[in-house]
């Protein structure tokens, strides 16, 4: 099991904080959980999905630095470590939650018969609805 999550690390004096997306991992069907690797600092509101017919997992996060594009990370070890793929210019956002959904193969006819990966957000730099 793999869940997207976020955390905030405050400085010792409490004057600053760093937001980061990460994963929570269970290798035993949910009996126990542990923290996976951190994505890039300055991200939160993550969503995660496994690519169809692959062991690769994508973590897609809101950026907090005003870039207004989704931050994308890839893991090939189940979320233990994340490699930044940068900001996706095809995924503009007004700084809000997005969502990934993996469609497994064999559940839909036609072009999605082999599975697919869907992303949803407002697809705008300004409008949140």
Helices and strands as residue ranges (DSSP letters): E 2-10, E 17-25, E 34-41, E 43-50, E 57-63, E 69-75, E 83-92, E 99-103, G 110-112, E 116-120
